[in-house]
Amino acid sequence: MFNQEKLSGADALLEAQKIAFGPIVFQCARLLRDWGIFELLQKNRKTPLSVQEIALECDLTIYAVGVLCESGFSMGALDFKDEKYTITNIGYFLQNDEMTKANLNYNHDVNYLGLFYLDESLKKGEPVGLHQAFDTDEETIYPLLTKLPQKAKDSWFGFDHFYSDAAFKTLVDIMSKKDIKNMLDIGGNTGKWSIALTSASPQTVVTILDHKAQIDEALKNAKEAGVEDRVKGHPIDLLDHTIAFPKNVDAIWMSQFLDCFGVSDIINILKRAKNALSGEGRVYIVEPFWDRQSHEIGAYCLINTSPYFTALANGTSKMYRASEFEKFANEAGLEVYEQVDGLGFGHTLMVCKAV
């Protein structure tokens, strides 16, 4: 992963410049996509187009097209021969790949302005970028998610759902076969998991633990889905570690939840989870661990999501390795005895029992 073979001096210097000009290249790539230049060139892959032709078709100035296409050529998204441009495979993925779309939109609409304050956020351990970019005094981004500007909200949920939804059906299939009678869905948000599992597993009752606003929305959704008799709600401040979780449950479910917290909070939440289990109960953790990815593409995306947590989400969390979570579980009095990798876009199901 991440081949670190020694580059020549010139090649290493070029890679360093790509990093130094990364913010500029990012914005040019976004406009090449959003202003229809990639789409036009894709439709004309066998017919290279001049700047003048692109400008006419996209209703842009020759100057604007020239600036953007030259940057596109430098980043490898466009080819330039005989004063005409064609799209390359990189440009094709920027235009069409759903993962790339989700990542680009999320980084522009949610992260871009806030990451200017990454240095302050790292030093203070709080999301300074959130306060500056979205003019809020909230301690974390989570209470704001439904109140963000529309494009930021769409991009945040688009990013979140792209990565979580890919594993969803497989996880429902796995968990519906475990004959679980009662489950706690910690941080269950608007009830998507609880509704899906109870719909597939008629014997299961799920209680969502979250803020009251999220639970109210989840219960409304459960009623619409016809499972309101088996989806319950328990309002709780999940970061008040003096409050115990409801006890004697068969299963505790935490999907893409624990990565929203720093280490001490993760361990304390896991301790409370352990204390809530019945004798044979299990804790199920679903996370996209970067050290369990099958390709460095996944690891790269996950590692570079961590600064979002620093500058905008809460100032303390990040994307973790599975080896780190195993240590957290052990410190909380749990033992990891099963891990299922390769779910969706690189998720792992980690199953823990009380020691």
Phi and psi in degrees as a GROMACS rama.xvg file:
@    title "Ramachandran Plot"
@    xaxis  label "Phi"
@    yaxis  label "Psi"
@TYPE xy
56.4685  75.2534  PHE-2
-56.1096  117.901  ASN-3
-105.286  27.5929  GLN-4
-58.0548  144.709  GLU-5
-66.4921  126.395  LYS-6
-88.718  158.959  LEU-7
-66.0565  162.455  SER-8
-57.3815  -43.6419  GLY-9
-66.2588  -41.9  ALA-10
-66.4282  -40.6892  ASP-11
-65.1563  -38.4972  ALA-12
-65.0516  -39.6722  LEU-13
-63.0437  -43.8833  LEU-14
-61.7243  -36.8628  GLU-15
-63.9604  -37.9009  ALA-16
-69.0888  -32.9881  GLN-17
-62.3595  -37.1271  LYS-18
-70.2217  -44.7098  ILE-19
-61.9682  -36.4861  ALA-20
-98.3526  11.3377  PHE-21
-52.8831  -46.2069  GLY-22
-60.9923  -36.2689  PRO-23
-70.8246  -45.6054  ILE-24
-61.3474  -40.8157  VAL-25
-56.5365  -48.9259  PHE-26
-67.7794  -36.0004  GLN-27
-65.7176  -41.5288  CYS-28
-61.9078  -41.3681  ALA-29
-60.8843  -43.8145  ARG-30
-73.4868  -33.7077  LEU-31
-58.6534  -36.4543  LEU-32
-76.3463  -53.6329  ARG-33
-69.6638  -26.9966  ASP-34
-94.5041  8.67521  TRP-35
84.9161  7.14768  GLY-36
-71.5503  -45.1369  ILE-37
-59.1237  -45.3715  PHE-38
-61.0425  -43.5559  GLU-39
-61.6757  -46.4785  LEU-40
-68.8493  -31.1004  LEU-41
-65.5674  -40.5735  GLN-42
-67.6426  -21.2695  LYS-43
-118.849  41.8005  ASN-44
-59.735  -30.4759  ARG-45
-93.3235  -0.725522  LYS-46
-130.313  91.3027  THR-47
-54.9378  145.944  PRO-48
-120.328  145.367  LEU-49
-82.7525  166.52  SER-50
-57.3984  -42.5773  VAL-51
-62.248  -41.8514  GLN-52
-67.2473  -40.3775  GLU-53
-64.1913  -44.5956  ILE-54
-59.4461  -42.64  ALA-55
-65.467  -45.8137  LEU-56
-68.6577  -34.2832  GLU-57
-98.3281  2.0392  CYS-58
56.6556  47.8802  ASP-59
-123.919  164.047  LEU-60
-76.1255  155.238  THR-61
-60.0901  -37.8539  ILE-62
-59.5845  -49.8427  TYR-63
-61.3528  -43.7259  ALA-64
-65.3143  -40.4671  VAL-65
-61.6387  -45.3829  GLY-66
-61.5871  -48.1494  VAL-67
-69.2833  -42.6808  LEU-68
-69.9136  -34.6733  CYS-69
-64.8201  -39.8849  GLU-70
-65.125  -41.1473  SER-71
-59.367  -37.4816  GLY-72
-65.6676  -42.4373  PHE-73
-66.1407  -31.6437  SER-74
-86.3757  -4.90461  MET-75
87.953  6.17485  GLY-76
-83.3393  -20.7866  ALA-77
-129.588  151.484  LEU-78
-108.086  148.774  ASP-79
-134.057  112.192  PHE-80
-142.335  138.79  LYS-81
52.6936  41.9709  ASP-82
66.6467  19.3196  GLU-83
-134.227  153.955  LYS-84
-111.751  146.567  TYR-85
-133.706  159.231  THR-86
-88.0193  145.724  ILE-87
-104.308  -178.991  THR-88
-63.0071  -34.7629  ASN-89
-63.1336  -46.1992  ILE-90
-61.251  -38.108  GLY-91
-59.5206  -46.0579  TYR-92
-67.8808  -37.6994  PHE-93
-61.1201  -33.6122  LEU-94
-82.2163  -37.7973  GLN-95
-116.115  -28.1338  ASN-96
-70.8461  127.354  ASP-97
-66.4879  -37.5251  GLU-98
-63.6132  -44.5822  MET-99
-64.4835  -40.2303  THR-100
-60.2582  -48.2482  LYS-101
-61.6111  -43.3788  ALA-102
-65.7454  -44.1923  ASN-103
-66.8762  -45.585  LEU-104
-61.9293  -44.1747  ASN-105
-62.1142  -43.7465  TYR-106
-71.1577  -30.2994  ASN-107
-79.3354  -52.5688  HIS-108
-78.3313  -28.6035  ASP-109
-103.786  -47.0946  VAL-110
-97.6721  -29.4925  ASN-111
-56.6827  -52.0657  TYR-112
-70.0262  -38.8618  LEU-113
-67.8257  -30.3394  GLY-114
-70.3398  -12.767  LEU-115
-58.5493  -25.4916  PHE-116
-104.223  24.2362  TYR-117
-60.8636  -38.8089  LEU-118
-61.4422  -47.3128  ASP-119
-65.0888  -38.4249  GLU-120
-63.7483  -42.993  SER-121
-63.9221  -40.7277  LEU-122
-71.5768  -37.1272  LYS-123
-91.3545  -17.8471  LYS-124
68.1594  31.4792  GLY-125
-144.255  155.751  GLU-126
-80.3112  74.7376  PRO-127
-60.0851  -36.3808  VAL-128
-61.7331  -35.3462  GLY-129
-61.9108  -46.7148  LEU-130
-63.1309  -38.9054  HIS-131
-77.9848  -45.7926  GLN-132
-73.6856  -32.8409  ALA-133
-117.039  11.1584  PHE-134
49.2788  59.3963  ASP-135
-137.177  155.737  THR-136
-104.26  4.18703  ASP-137
-58.3814  144.369  GLU-138
-73.5878  -28.2666  GLU-139
-137.992  170.157  THR-140
-78.2132  -19.9485  ILE-141
-62.2682  -42.7542  TYR-142
-66.7053  -15.5032  PRO-143
-92.3378  -9.60392  LEU-144
-55.6982  -41.7004  LEU-145
-81.3539  -5.50274  THR-146
-110.839  0.452671  LYS-147
-63.3974  157.299  LEU-148
-51.0182  147.308  PRO-149
-54.3262  -45.1239  GLN-150
-65.3627  -40.4441  LYS-151
-65.4714  -41.2325  ALA-152
-63.7276  -46.5454  LYS-153
-61.0676  -41.109  ASP-154
-72.0975  -36.9224  SER-155
-63.1052  -49.932  TRP-156
-71.1039  -32.5101  PHE-157
-62.1204  -42.5581  GLY-158
-64.8887  -48.909  PHE-159
-61.9335  -46.4797  ASP-160
-71.2429  -33.2287  HIS-161
-57.8859  -45.7156  PHE-162
-80.1777  -33.1464  TYR-163
-83.1008  -37.4134  SER-164
-66.4819  -28.8819  ASP-165
-61.6245  -30.4597  ALA-166
-96.4753  -5.2491  ALA-167
-61.8393  -52.0611  PHE-168
-62.3677  -42.431  LYS-169
-62.1872  -41.4847  THR-170
-66.8398  -39.173  LEU-171
-61.7602  -43.2671  VAL-172
-60.6043  -44.3608  ASP-173
-63.738  -49.0705  ILE-174
-76.1669  -27.5895  MET-175
-70.496  -13.9648  SER-176
-95.4175  3.50217  LYS-177
-95.8722  3.21883  LYS-178
55.5138  46.903  ASP-179
-83.0452  128.778  ILE-180
-88.0802  -44.3211  LYS-181
-141.399  134.129  ASN-182
-131.225  145.713  MET-183
-101.378  127.147  LEU-184
-102.13  97.7671  ASP-185
-80.2958  124.786  ILE-186
68.9473  40.9939  GLY-187
-73.0084  -6.25805  GLY-188
56.6884  -125.495  ASN-189
-92.0882  14.1783  THR-190
89.1301  12.2109  GLY-191
-58.5475  -47.3773  LYS-192
-67.2  -46.7104  TRP-193
-59.1916  -41.0321  SER-194
-67.882  -43.5585  ILE-195
-63.7328  -43.9448  ALA-196
-68.9261  -45.6978  LEU-197
-66.7061  -28.8979  THR-198
-68.451  -33.0718  SER-199
-92.2437  -18.9528  ALA-200
-129.845  90.2451  SER-201
-62.5907  -19.0876  PRO-202
-88.5049  -4.1428  GLN-203
-98.1183  134.552  THR-204
-112.581  130.094  VAL-205
-117.47  131.951  VAL-206
-110.28  122.386  THR-207
-87.8919  130.476  ILE-208
-108.843  117.103  LEU-209
-169.23  -174.973  ASP-210
-66.3257  153.5  HIS-211
-59.266  -39.0399  LYS-212
-61.4474  -41.7161  ALA-213
-67.0388  -40.1849  GLN-214
-65.4586  -41.2806  ILE-215
-57.864  -42.977  ASP-216
-66.6506  -40.1288  GLU-217
-64.7143  -42.932  ALA-218
-66.4205  -35.4818  LEU-219
-63.8137  -43.7028  LYS-220
-65.5123  -37.5617  ASN-221
-64.2948  -38.7689  ALA-222
-64.1779  -42.8598  LYS-223
-63.0916  -31.0657  GLU-224
-86.2484  -5.04749  ALA-225
79.6151  19.4402  GLY-226
-121.261  25.3802  VAL-227
-63.3685  -21.9131  GLU-228
-76.9055  -13.3567  ASP-229
-124.351  8.77461  ARG-230
-119.641  114.531  VAL-231
-111.765  170.836  LYS-232
-132.945  144.041  GLY-233
-137.979  93.8102  HIS-234
-61.6255  136.119  PRO-235
-161.403  147.308  ILE-236
-87.8628  104.879  ASP-237
-66.9749  -17.3102  LEU-238
-96.7959  2.7579  LEU-239
-89.8229  96.2385  ASP-240
-76.2554  0.846569  HIS-241
-84.4949  -12.0568  THR-242
-94.0409  119.192  ILE-243
-77.1177  151.293  ALA-244
-78.6536  154.88  PHE-245
-53.39  140.596  PRO-246
-100.179  169.696  LYS-247
61.382  48.8624  ASN-248
-105.375  152.822  VAL-249
-76.4195  -31.4488  ASP-250
-149.908  143.99  ALA-251
-122.452  127.328  ILE-252
-112.394  127.414  TRP-253
-137.982  103.101  MET-254
-111.748  120.887  SER-255
45.9853  44.2759  GLN-256
-114.699  -50.037  PHE-257
-67.6989  -24.652  LEU-258
-69.6984  -4.39509  ASP-259
-83.838  4.19134  CYS-260
-132.575  160.614  PHE-261
-77.2217  174.099  GLY-262
-60.6448  -46.4515  VAL-263
-64.136  -38.7766  SER-264
-67.6876  -40.1463  ASP-265
-58.3077  -48.3665  ILE-266
-63.6853  -41.7789  ILE-267
-67.081  -37.9722  ASN-268
-64.3295  -41.8037  ILE-269
-65.2651  -35.7933  LEU-270
-62.8839  -43.666  LYS-271
-66.4983  -35.4272  ARG-272
-64.0054  -45.5053  ALA-273
-57.5262  -44.1181  LYS-274
-68.7049  -16.3313  ASN-275
-89.471  -11.1211  ALA-276
-75.18  147.332  LEU-277
-73.9229  178.697  SER-278
-56.3603  -39.5113  GLY-279
-105.652  14.7997  GLU-280
-69.6935  158.291  GLY-281
-133.051  149.228  ARG-282
-103.068  126.062  VAL-283
-111.741  120.194  TYR-284
-116.642  128.641  ILE-285
-117.109  120.431  VAL-286
-146.504  149.655  GLU-287
-90.152  87.1535  PRO-288
-75.7786  134.066  PHE-289
-74.6569  -21.0553  TRP-290
-86.2028  4.1667  ASP-291
-115.698  17.1991  ARG-292
-82.4689  145.811  GLN-293
-80.9391  -15.0384  SER-294
-144.932  151.497  HIS-295
-67.1129  -16.177  GLU-296
-58.1577  -48.0325  ILE-297
-63.2586  -44.6678  GLY-298
-62.6069  -40.7541  ALA-299
-61.2133  -46.7812  TYR-300
-62.8846  -42.3372  CYS-301
-68.8387  -48.2084  LEU-302
-56.4  -41.1246  ILE-303
-87.5473  6.01414  ASN-304
-85.2238  -22.681  THR-305
-56.0987  -41.5721  SER-306
-61.052  -24.2577  PRO-307
-60.7836  -46.3485  TYR-308
-60.2572  -37.5079  PHE-309
-67.19  -54.511  THR-310
-84.8691  -27.0673  ALA-311
-125.557  -31.4958  LEU-312
-83.2097  -59.0808  ALA-313
-155.053  -11.1708  ASN-314
87.217  -3.94248  GLY-315
-132.366  -15.7804  THR-316
-106.393  179.54  SER-317
-166.579  179.193  LYS-318
-84.9774  126.435  MET-319
-102.058  167.904  TYR-320
-91.7564  152.376  ARG-321
-60.446  -36.2595  ALA-322
-63.2963  -31.475  SER-323
-69.3367  -43.4561  GLU-324
-64.9074  -33.3089  PHE-325
-60.8729  -40.5993  GLU-326
-66.0732  -41.3196  LYS-327
-61.0912  -44.2566  PHE-328
-62.004  -44.622  ALA-329
-61.4684  -40.1622  ASN-330
-66.9952  -26.1459  GLU-331
-87.5137  1.17925  ALA-332
87.1911  23.4463  GLY-333
-116.03  156.073  LEU-334
-120.71  128.864  GLU-335
-82.6251  116.952  VAL-336
-117.874  -4.4446  TYR-337
-152.373  138.52  GLU-338
-139.056  128.492  GLN-339
-114.7  113.388  VAL-340
-96.3301  170.717  ASP-341
74.8541  26.0696  GLY-342
-88.171  128  LEU-343
59.5167  -133.069  GLY-344
-92.9399  62.4357  PHE-345
86.9402  25.6686  GLY-346
-84.9937  154.402  HIS-347
-122  134.596  THR-348
-96.4218  115.594  LEU-349
-107.547  122.659  MET-350
-109.769  128.729  VAL-351
-124.31  148.891  CYS-352
-128.964  159.105  LYS-353
-68.8571  140.409  ALA-354
